[in-house]
């Protein structure tokens, strides 16, 4: 039983998976924030392009 407990305490695989999960979620939040910030600007650019193509 003692051997099992020492192996459990030394096991770092779960911690590594949690760290990778946190990193992935932070990257996802950063991407969403950038897209929300640039979304209105990109929409305006595409609207301008569309209007210019209609008049040509």
Predicted model as a PDB file, atoms N, CA, C, CB and O in Angstrom, pLDDT in the B-factor column:
MODEL        1                                                                  
ATOM      1  N   UNK A   1       0.832  -1.199   0.000  1.00 77.00           N  
ATOM      2  CA  UNK A   1       0.000   0.000   0.000  1.00 77.00           C  
ATOM      3  C   UNK A   1       0.872   1.258   0.000  1.00 77.00           C  
ATOM      4  CB  UNK A   1      -0.944   0.001   1.219  1.00 77.00           C  
ATOM      5  O   UNK A   1       0.565   2.249  -0.662  1.00 77.00           O  
ATOM      6  N   UNK A   2       1.960   1.189   0.755  1.00 78.00           N  
ATOM      7  CA  UNK A   2       2.856   2.342   0.818  1.00 78.00           C  
ATOM      8  C   UNK A   2       3.482   2.602  -0.557  1.00 78.00           C  
ATOM      9  CB  UNK A   2       3.960   2.116   1.882  1.00 78.00           C  
ATOM     10  O   UNK A   2       3.633   3.753  -0.969  1.00 78.00           O  
ATOM     11  N   UNK A   3       3.843   1.530  -1.258  1.00 83.00           N  
ATOM     12  CA  UNK A   3       4.419   1.659  -2.597  1.00 83.00           C  
ATOM     13  C   UNK A   3       3.417   2.311  -3.555  1.00 83.00           C  
ATOM     14  CB  UNK A   3       4.852   0.278  -3.134  1.00 83.00           C  
ATOM     15  O   UNK A   3       3.792   3.138  -4.385  1.00 83.00           O  
ATOM     16  N   UNK A   4       2.166   1.938  -3.434  1.00 75.00           N  
ATOM     17  CA  UNK A   4       1.116   2.514  -4.270  1.00 75.00           C  
ATOM     18  C   UNK A   4       0.976   4.006  -4.003  1.00 75.00           C  
ATOM     19  CB  UNK A   4      -0.221   1.804  -4.024  1.00 75.00           C  
ATOM     20  O   UNK A   4       0.833   4.788  -4.943  1.00 75.00           O  
ATOM     21  N   UNK A   5       1.015   4.408  -2.750  1.00 76.00           N  
ATOM     22  CA  UNK A   5       0.881   5.825  -2.397  1.00 76.00           C  
ATOM     23  C   UNK A   5       2.074   6.641  -2.897  1.00 76.00           C  
ATOM     24  CB  UNK A   5       0.741   5.983  -0.877  1.00 76.00           C  
ATOM     25  O   UNK A   5       1.893   7.760  -3.375  1.00 76.00           O  
ATOM     26  N   UNK A   6       3.275   6.104  -2.795  1.00 79.00           N  
ATOM     27  CA  UNK A   6       4.443   6.853  -3.263  1.00 79.00           C  
ATOM     28  C   UNK A   6       4.421   6.997  -4.784  1.00 79.00           C  
ATOM     29  CB  UNK A   6       5.744   6.159  -2.814  1.00 79.00           C  
ATOM     30  O   UNK A   6       4.812   8.036  -5.316  1.00 79.00           O  
ATOM     31  N   UNK A   7       3.963   5.954  -5.487  1.00 77.00           N  
ATOM     32  CA  UNK A   7       3.846   6.072  -6.940  1.00 77.00           C  
ATOM     33  C   UNK A   7       2.790   7.096  -7.319  1.00 77.00           C  
ATOM     34  CB  UNK A   7       3.509   4.717  -7.565  1.00 77.00           C  
ATOM     35  O   UNK A   7       2.963   7.841  -8.284  1.00 77.00           O  
ATOM     36  N   UNK A   8       1.692   7.138  -6.562  1.00 70.00           N  
ATOM     37  CA  UNK A   8       0.612   8.090  -6.836  1.00 70.00           C  
ATOM     38  C   UNK A   8       1.097   9.518  -6.633  1.00 70.00           C  
ATOM     39  CB  UNK A   8      -0.603   7.808  -5.934  1.00 70.00           C  
ATOM     40  O   UNK A   8       0.771  10.397  -7.431  1.00 70.00           O  
ATOM     41  N   UNK A   9       1.865   9.763  -5.587  1.00 69.00           N  
ATOM     42  CA  UNK A   9       2.351  11.106  -5.290  1.00 69.00           C  
ATOM     43  C   UNK A   9       3.369  11.554  -6.337  1.00 69.00           C  
ATOM     44  CB  UNK A   9       2.973  11.154  -3.884  1.00 69.00           C  
ATOM     45  O   UNK A   9       3.403  12.731  -6.697  1.00 69.00           O  
ATOM     46  N   UNK A  10       4.196  10.634  -6.830  1.00 73.00           N  
ATOM     47  CA  UNK A  10       5.231  10.975  -7.801  1.00 73.00           C  
ATOM     48  C   UNK A  10       4.699  11.061  -9.230  1.00 73.00           C  
ATOM     49  CB  UNK A  10       6.341   9.959  -7.737  1.00 73.00           C  
ATOM     50  O   UNK A  10       5.382  11.600 -10.101  1.00 73.00           O  
ATOM     51  N   UNK A  11       3.517  10.552  -9.489  1.00 72.00           N  
ATOM     52  CA  UNK A  11       2.947  10.545 -10.836  1.00 72.00           C  
ATOM     53  C   UNK A  11       2.672  11.974 -11.291  1.00 72.00           C  
ATOM     54  CB  UNK A  11       1.648   9.704 -10.879  1.00 72.00           C  
ATOM     55  O   UNK A  11       1.994  12.729 -10.594  1.00 72.00           O  
ATOM     56  N   UNK A  12       3.199  12.348 -12.463  1.00 68.00           N  
ATOM     57  CA  UNK A  12       3.020  13.705 -12.981  1.00 68.00           C  
ATOM     58  C   UNK A  12       2.285  13.735 -14.312  1.00 68.00           C  
ATOM     59  CB  UNK A  12       4.361  14.377 -13.134  1.00 68.00           C  
ATOM     60  O   UNK A  12       2.132  14.807 -14.897  1.00 68.00           O  
ATOM     61  N   UNK A  13       1.836  12.616 -14.796  1.00 66.00           N  
ATOM     62  CA  UNK A  13       1.166  12.570 -16.100  1.00 66.00           C  
ATOM     63  C   UNK A  13      -0.122  13.385 -16.084  1.00 66.00           C  
ATOM     64  CB  UNK A  13       0.863  11.118 -16.496  1.00 66.00           C  
ATOM     65  O   UNK A  13      -0.394  14.137 -17.020  1.00 66.00           O  
ATOM     66  N   UNK A  14      -0.902  13.241 -15.040  1.00 68.00           N  
ATOM     67  CA  UNK A  14      -2.154  14.000 -14.944  1.00 68.00           C  
ATOM     68  C   UNK A  14      -1.906  15.487 -14.868  1.00 68.00           C  
ATOM     69  CB  UNK A  14      -2.950  13.558 -13.737  1.00 68.00           C  
ATOM     70  O   UNK A  14      -2.632  16.275 -15.474  1.00 68.00           O  
ATOM     71  N   UNK A  15      -0.878  15.878 -14.120  1.00 72.00           N  
ATOM     72  CA  UNK A  15      -0.554  17.301 -14.003  1.00 72.00           C  
ATOM     73  C   UNK A  15      -0.143  17.869 -15.356  1.00 72.00           C  
ATOM     74  CB  UNK A  15       0.567  17.518 -12.971  1.00 72.00           C  
ATOM     75  O   UNK A  15      -0.512  18.994 -15.695  1.00 72.00           O  
ATOM     76  N   UNK A  16       0.606  17.110 -16.118  1.00 80.00           N  
ATOM     77  CA  UNK A  16       1.027  17.574 -17.434  1.00 80.00           C  
ATOM     78  C   UNK A  16      -0.183  17.744 -18.352  1.00 80.00           C  
ATOM     79  CB  UNK A  16       2.039  16.593 -18.054  1.00 80.00           C  
ATOM     80  O   UNK A  16      -0.266  18.718 -19.099  1.00 80.00           O  
ATOM     81  N   UNK A  17      -1.112  16.803 -18.296  1.00 82.00           N  
ATOM     82  CA  UNK A  17      -2.316  16.898 -19.124  1.00 82.00           C  
ATOM     83  C   UNK A  17      -3.134  18.127 -18.740  1.00 82.00           C  
ATOM     84  CB  UNK A  17      -3.173  15.624 -18.986  1.00 82.00           C  
ATOM     85  O   UNK A  17      -3.673  18.813 -19.608  1.00 82.00           O  
ATOM     86  N   UNK A  18      -3.226  18.401 -17.455  1.00 85.00           N  
ATOM     87  CA  UNK A  18      -3.968  19.581 -16.997  1.00 85.00           C  
ATOM     88  C   UNK A  18      -3.267  20.853 -17.465  1.00 85.00           C  
ATOM     89  CB  UNK A  18      -4.106  19.580 -15.453  1.00 85.00           C  
ATOM     90  O   UNK A  18      -3.928  21.803 -17.883  1.00 85.00           O  
ATOM     91  N   UNK A  19      -1.953  20.879 -17.401  1.00 89.00           N  
ATOM     92  CA  UNK A  19      -1.211  22.052 -17.867  1.00 89.00           C  
ATOM     93  C   UNK A  19      -1.427  22.281 -19.357  1.00 89.00           C  
ATOM     94  CB  UNK A  19       0.284  21.891 -17.574  1.00 89.00           C  
ATOM     95  O   UNK A  19      -1.637  23.417 -19.784  1.00 89.00           O  
ATOM     96  N   UNK A  20      -1.377  21.220 -20.148  1.00 90.00           N  
ATOM     97  CA  UNK A  20      -1.624  21.358 -21.586  1.00 90.00           C  
ATOM     98  C   UNK A  20      -3.056  21.836 -21.845  1.00 90.00           C  
ATOM     99  CB  UNK A  20      -1.369  20.016 -22.310  1.00 90.00           C  
ATOM    100  O   UNK A  20      -3.291  22.642 -22.745  1.00 90.00           O  
ATOM    101  N   UNK A  21      -3.995  21.345 -21.064  1.00 91.00           N  
ATOM    102  CA  UNK A  21      -5.375  21.793 -21.202  1.00 91.00           C  
ATOM    103  C   UNK A  21      -5.528  23.271 -20.895  1.00 91.00           C  
ATOM    104  CB  UNK A  21      -6.274  20.989 -20.297  1.00 91.00           C  
ATOM    105  O   UNK A  21      -6.251  23.984 -21.590  1.00 91.00           O  
ATOM    106  N   UNK A  22      -4.847  23.732 -19.853  1.00 94.00           N  
ATOM    107  CA  UNK A  22      -4.904  25.152 -19.504  1.00 94.00           C  
ATOM    108  C   UNK A  22      -4.257  26.012 -20.585  1.00 94.00           C  
ATOM    109  CB  UNK A  22      -4.216  25.398 -18.157  1.00 94.00           C  
ATOM    110  O   UNK A  22      -4.774  27.077 -20.922  1.00 94.00           O  
ATOM    111  N   UNK A  23      -3.143  25.562 -21.123  1.00 96.00           N  
ATOM    112  CA  UNK A  23      -2.481  26.311 -22.192  1.00 96.00           C  
ATOM    113  C   UNK A  23      -3.380  26.390 -23.418  1.00 96.00           C  
ATOM    114  CB  UNK A  23      -1.132  25.661 -22.559  1.00 96.00           C  
ATOM    115  O   UNK A  23      -3.508  27.449 -24.031  1.00 96.00           O  
ATOM    116  N   UNK A  24      -4.003  25.270 -23.776  1.00 96.00           N  
ATOM    117  CA  UNK A  24      -4.894  25.254 -24.939  1.00 96.00           C  
ATOM    118  C   UNK A  24      -6.086  26.176 -24.730  1.00 96.00           C  
ATOM    119  CB  UNK A  24      -5.378  23.830 -25.222  1.00 96.00           C  
ATOM    120  O   UNK A  24      -6.502  26.867 -25.660  1.00 96.00           O  
ATOM    121  N   UNK A  25      -6.640  26.195 -23.520  1.00 97.00           N  
ATOM    122  CA  UNK A  25      -7.789  27.064 -23.259  1.00 97.00           C  
ATOM    123  C   UNK A  25      -7.386  28.531 -23.285  1.00 97.00           C  
ATOM    124  CB  UNK A  25      -8.423  26.721 -21.909  1.00 97.00           C  
ATOM    125  O   UNK A  25      -8.158  29.368 -23.753  1.00 97.00           O  
ATOM    126  N   UNK A  26      -6.200  28.862 -22.798  1.00 97.00           N  
ATOM    127  CA  UNK A  26      -5.737  30.254 -22.861  1.00 97.00           C  
ATOM    128  C   UNK A  26      -5.508  30.697 -24.300  1.00 97.00           C  
ATOM    129  CB  UNK A  26      -4.447  30.427 -22.054  1.00 97.00           C  
ATOM    130  O   UNK A  26      -5.813  31.835 -24.656  1.00 97.00           O  
ATOM    131  N   UNK A  27      -4.978  29.812 -25.120  1.00 98.00           N  
ATOM    132  CA  UNK A  27      -4.786  30.140 -26.536  1.00 98.00           C  
ATOM    133  C   UNK A  27      -6.136  30.349 -27.215  1.00 98.00           C  
ATOM    134  CB  UNK A  27      -3.989  29.025 -27.254  1.00 98.00           C  
ATOM    135  O   UNK A  27      -6.294  31.265 -28.022  1.00 98.00           O  
ATOM    136  N   UNK A  28      -7.108  29.498 -26.889  1.00 97.00           N  
ATOM    137  CA  UNK A  28      -8.444  29.633 -27.473  1.00 97.00           C  
ATOM    138  C   UNK A  28      -9.085  30.954 -27.067  1.00 97.00           C  
ATOM    139  CB  UNK A  28      -9.339  28.461 -27.047  1.00 97.00           C  
ATOM    140  O   UNK A  28      -9.706  31.621 -27.895  1.00 97.00           O  
ATOM    141  N   UNK A  29      -8.943  31.336 -25.812  1.00 97.00           N  
ATOM    142  CA  UNK A  29      -9.507  32.613 -25.337  1.00 97.00           C  
ATOM    143  C   UNK A  29      -8.832  33.779 -26.052  1.00 97.00           C  
ATOM    144  CB  UNK A  29      -9.337  32.755 -23.795  1.00 97.00           C  
ATOM    145  O   UNK A  29      -9.497  34.744 -26.427  1.00 97.00           O  
ATOM    146  N   UNK A  30      -7.522  33.697 -26.243  1.00 97.00           N  
ATOM    147  CA  UNK A  30      -6.805  34.766 -26.944  1.00 97.00           C  
ATOM    148  C   UNK A  30      -7.271  34.881 -28.393  1.00 97.00           C  
ATOM    149  CB  UNK A  30      -5.291  34.516 -26.897  1.00 97.00           C  
ATOM    150  O   UNK A  30      -7.459  35.988 -28.897  1.00 97.00           O  
ATOM    151  N   UNK A  31      -7.457  33.753 -29.060  1.00 96.00           N  
ATOM    152  CA  UNK A  31      -7.925  33.767 -30.447  1.00 96.00           C  
ATOM    153  C   UNK A  31      -9.323  34.360 -30.541  1.00 96.00           C  
ATOM    154  CB  UNK A  31      -7.912  32.351 -31.035  1.00 96.00           C  
ATOM    155  O   UNK A  31      -9.604  35.157 -31.435  1.00 96.00           O  
ATOM    156  N   UNK A  32     -10.195  33.974 -29.623  1.00 95.00           N  
ATOM    157  CA  UNK A  32     -11.559  34.512 -29.627  1.00 95.00           C  
ATOM    158  C   UNK A  32     -11.550  36.014 -29.395  1.00 95.00           C  
ATOM    159  CB  UNK A  32     -12.414  33.822 -28.559  1.00 95.00           C  
ATOM    160  O   UNK A  32     -12.296  36.750 -30.041  1.00 95.00           O  
ATOM    161  N   UNK A  33     -10.701  36.474 -28.467  1.00 94.00           N  
ATOM    162  CA  UNK A  33     -10.623  37.914 -28.195  1.00 94.00           C  
ATOM    163  C   UNK A  33     -10.146  38.681 -29.427  1.00 94.00           C  
ATOM    164  CB  UNK A  33      -9.681  38.185 -27.008  1.00 94.00           C  
ATOM    165  O   UNK A  33     -10.678  39.745 -29.744  1.00 94.00           O  
ATOM    166  N   UNK A  34      -9.154  38.148 -30.112  1.00 93.00           N  
ATOM    167  CA  UNK A  34      -8.651  38.812 -31.323  1.00 93.00           C  
ATOM    168  C   UNK A  34      -9.719  38.826 -32.405  1.00 93.00           C  
ATOM    169  CB  UNK A  34      -7.378  38.112 -31.842  1.00 93.00           C  
ATOM    170  O   UNK A  34      -9.914  39.842 -33.072  1.00 93.00           O  
ATOM    171  N   UNK A  35     -10.406  37.713 -32.583  1.00 90.00           N  
ATOM    172  CA  UNK A  35     -11.444  37.662 -33.622  1.00 90.00           C  
ATOM    173  C   UNK A  35     -12.602  38.599 -33.306  1.00 90.00           C  
ATOM    174  CB  UNK A  35     -11.966  36.234 -33.783  1.00 90.00           C  
ATOM    175  O   UNK A  35     -13.152  39.226 -34.212  1.00 90.00           O  
ATOM    176  N   UNK A  36     -12.976  38.702 -32.052  1.00 91.00           N  
ATOM    177  CA  UNK A  36     -14.051  39.627 -31.693  1.00 91.00           C  
ATOM    178  C   UNK A  36     -13.621  41.070 -31.912  1.00 91.00           C  
ATOM    179  CB  UNK A  36     -14.474  39.420 -30.234  1.00 91.00           C  
ATOM    180  O   UNK A  36     -14.422  41.907 -32.329  1.00 91.00           O  
ATOM    181  N   UNK A  37     -12.362  41.357 -31.632  1.00 89.00           N  
ATOM    182  CA  UNK A  37     -11.861  42.713 -31.827  1.00 89.00           C  
ATOM    183  C   UNK A  37     -11.777  43.064 -33.302  1.00 89.00           C  
ATOM    184  CB  UNK A  37     -10.497  42.873 -31.175  1.00 89.00           C  
ATOM    185  O   UNK A  37     -12.167  44.159 -33.705  1.00 89.00           O  
ATOM    186  N   UNK A  38     -11.273  42.147 -34.106  1.00 90.00           N  
ATOM    187  CA  UNK A  38     -11.103  42.416 -35.532  1.00 90.00           C  
ATOM    188  C   UNK A  38     -12.356  42.137 -36.349  1.00 90.00           C  
ATOM    189  CB  UNK A  38      -9.970  41.597 -36.069  1.00 90.00           C  
ATOM    190  O   UNK A  38     -12.433  42.516 -37.518  1.00 90.00           O  
ATOM    191  N   UNK A  39     -13.329  41.482 -35.750  1.00 86.00           N  
ATOM    192  CA  UNK A  39     -14.523  41.086 -36.490  1.00 86.00           C  
ATOM    193  C   UNK A  39     -15.264  42.244 -37.118  1.00 86.00           C  
ATOM    194  CB  UNK A  39     -15.443  40.353 -35.595  1.00 86.00           C  
ATOM    195  O   UNK A  39     -15.653  42.177 -38.284  1.00 86.00           O  
ATOM    196  N   UNK A  40     -15.463  43.308 -36.354  1.00 85.00           N  
ATOM    197  CA  UNK A  40     -16.199  44.457 -36.898  1.00 85.00           C  
ATOM    198  C   UNK A  40     -15.388  45.159 -37.974  1.00 85.00           C  
ATOM    199  CB  UNK A  40     -16.559  45.449 -35.781  1.00 85.00           C  
ATOM    200  O   UNK A  40     -15.940  45.635 -38.966  1.00 85.00           O  
ATOM    201  N   UNK A  41     -14.082  45.223 -37.777  1.00 89.00           N  
ATOM    202  CA  UNK A  41     -13.226  45.850 -38.785  1.00 89.00           C  
ATOM    203  C   UNK A  41     -13.242  45.053 -40.082  1.00 89.00           C  
ATOM    204  CB  UNK A  41     -11.789  45.980 -38.264  1.00 89.00           C  
ATOM    205  O   UNK A  41     -13.358  45.621 -41.168  1.00 89.00           O  
ATOM    206  N   UNK A  42     -13.127  43.746 -39.965  1.00 88.00           N  
ATOM    207  CA  UNK A  42     -13.160  42.905 -41.163  1.00 88.00           C  
ATOM    208  C   UNK A  42     -14.510  42.977 -41.855  1.00 88.00           C  
ATOM    209  CB  UNK A  42     -12.838  41.458 -40.806  1.00 88.00           C  
ATOM    210  O   UNK A  42     -14.588  42.968 -43.083  1.00 88.00           O  
ATOM    211  N   UNK A  43     -15.559  43.048 -41.073  1.00 89.00           N  
ATOM    212  CA  UNK A  43     -16.892  43.166 -41.660  1.00 89.00           C  
ATOM    213  C   UNK A  43     -17.015  44.455 -42.455  1.00 89.00           C  
ATOM    214  CB  UNK A  43     -17.968  43.110 -40.570  1.00 89.00           C  
ATOM    215  O   UNK A  43     -17.596  44.460 -43.540  1.00 89.00           O  
ATOM    216  N   UNK A  44     -16.484  45.532 -41.934  1.00 90.00           N  
ATOM    217  CA  UNK A  44     -16.538  46.811 -42.644  1.00 90.00           C  
ATOM    218  C   UNK A  44     -15.711  46.754 -43.925  1.00 90.00           C  
ATOM    219  CB  UNK A  44     -16.039  47.951 -41.740  1.00 90.00           C  
ATOM    220  O   UNK A  44     -16.126  47.297 -44.948  1.00 90.00           O  
ATOM    221  N   UNK A  45     -14.569  46.119 -43.885  1.00 92.00           N  
ATOM    222  CA  UNK A  45     -13.725  45.999 -45.072  1.00 92.00           C  
ATOM    223  C   UNK A  45     -14.443  45.201 -46.152  1.00 92.00           C  
ATOM    224  CB  UNK A  45     -12.381  45.336 -44.720  1.00 92.00           C  
ATOM    225  O   UNK A  45     -14.458  45.600 -47.316  1.00 92.00           O  
ATOM    226  N   UNK A  46     -15.035  44.078 -45.770  1.00 92.00           N  
ATOM    227  CA  UNK A  46     -15.723  43.256 -46.759  1.00 92.00           C  
ATOM    228  C   UNK A  46     -16.966  43.951 -47.302  1.00 92.00           C  
ATOM    229  CB  UNK A  46     -16.103  41.914 -46.153  1.00 92.00           C  
ATOM    230  O   UNK A  46     -17.310  43.775 -48.471  1.00 92.00           O  
ATOM    231  N   UNK A  47     -17.634  44.727 -46.480  1.00 93.00           N  
ATOM    232  CA  UNK A  47     -18.790  45.484 -46.953  1.00 93.00           C  
ATOM    233  C   UNK A  47     -18.352  46.529 -47.976  1.00 93.00           C  
ATOM    234  CB  UNK A  47     -19.520  46.160 -45.771  1.00 93.00           C  
ATOM    235  O   UNK A  47     -19.016  46.726 -48.993  1.00 93.00           O  
ATOM    236  N   UNK A  48     -17.238  47.191 -47.705  1.00 94.00           N  
ATOM    237  CA  UNK A  48     -16.708  48.178 -48.651  1.00 94.00           C  
ATOM    238  C   UNK A  48     -16.331  47.518 -49.970  1.00 94.00           C  
ATOM    239  CB  UNK A  48     -15.487  48.896 -48.055  1.00 94.00           C  
ATOM    240  O   UNK A  48     -16.653  48.033 -51.040  1.00 94.00           O  
ATOM    241  N   UNK A  49     -15.664  46.400 -49.896  1.00 94.00           N  
ATOM    242  CA  UNK A  49     -15.281  45.671 -51.115  1.00 94.00           C  
ATOM    243  C   UNK A  49     -16.523  45.252 -51.885  1.00 94.00           C  
ATOM    244  CB  UNK A  49     -14.422  44.429 -50.770  1.00 94.00           C  
ATOM    245  O   UNK A  49     -16.577  45.386 -53.108  1.00 94.00           O  
ATOM    246  N   UNK A  50     -17.514  44.747 -51.173  1.00 94.00           N  
ATOM    247  CA  UNK A  50     -18.744  44.312 -51.825  1.00 94.00           C  
ATOM    248  C   UNK A  50     -19.440  45.468 -52.514  1.00 94.00           C  
ATOM    249  CB  UNK A  50     -19.679  43.671 -50.818  1.00 94.00           C  
ATOM    250  O   UNK A  50     -19.906  45.330 -53.645  1.00 94.00           O  
ATOM    251  N   UNK A  51     -19.513  46.603 -51.844  1.00 93.00           N  
ATOM    252  CA  UNK A  51     -20.161  47.771 -52.443  1.00 93.00           C  
ATOM    253  C   UNK A  51     -19.398  48.279 -53.652  1.00 93.00           C  
ATOM    254  CB  UNK A  51     -20.297  48.882 -51.418  1.00 93.00           C  
ATOM    255  O   UNK A  51     -19.997  48.701 -54.640  1.00 93.00           O  
ATOM    256  N   UNK A  52     -18.069  48.239 -53.573  1.00 93.00           N  
ATOM    257  CA  UNK A  52     -17.269  48.662 -54.726  1.00 93.00           C  
ATOM    258  C   UNK A  52     -17.412  47.714 -55.901  1.00 93.00           C  
ATOM    259  CB  UNK A  52     -15.811  48.772 -54.340  1.00 93.00           C  
ATOM    260  O   UNK A  52     -17.369  48.143 -57.054  1.00 93.00           O  
ATOM    261  N   UNK A  53     -17.579  46.441 -55.625  1.00 93.00           N  
ATOM    262  CA  UNK A  53     -17.773  45.481 -56.716  1.00 93.00           C  
ATOM    263  C   UNK A  53     -19.139  45.646 -57.370  1.00 93.00           C  
ATOM    264  CB  UNK A  53     -17.615  44.054 -56.199  1.00 93.00           C  
ATOM    265  O   UNK A  53     -19.281  45.438 -58.575  1.00 93.00           O  
ATOM    266  N   UNK A  54     -20.134  46.015 -56.587  1.00 89.00           N  
ATOM    267  CA  UNK A  54     -21.478  46.220 -57.141  1.00 89.00           C  
ATOM    268  C   UNK A  54     -21.513  47.413 -58.072  1.00 89.00           C  
ATOM    269  CB  UNK A  54     -22.497  46.409 -56.021  1.00 89.00           C  
ATOM    270  O   UNK A  54     -22.211  47.387 -59.086  1.00 89.00           O  
ATOM    271  N   UNK A  55     -20.770  48.459 -57.744  1.00 81.00           N  
ATOM    272  CA  UNK A  55     -20.802  49.679 -58.570  1.00 81.00           C  
ATOM    273  C   UNK A  55     -19.925  49.567 -59.805  1.00 81.00           C  
ATOM    274  CB  UNK A  55     -20.362  50.878 -57.751  1.00 81.00           C  
ATOM    275  O   UNK A  55     -20.054  50.372 -60.727  1.00 81.00           O  
ATOM    276  N   UNK A  56     -19.038  48.586 -59.839  1.00 67.00           N  
ATOM    277  CA  UNK A  56     -18.139  48.458 -60.991  1.00 67.00           C  
ATOM    278  C   UNK A  56     -18.835  47.817 -62.168  1.00 67.00           C  
ATOM    279  CB  UNK A  56     -16.910  47.648 -60.621  1.00 67.00           C  
ATOM    280  O   UNK A  56     -18.224  47.633 -63.221  1.00 67.00           O  
TER     281      UNK A  56                                                      
ENDMDL                                                                          
END                                                                             
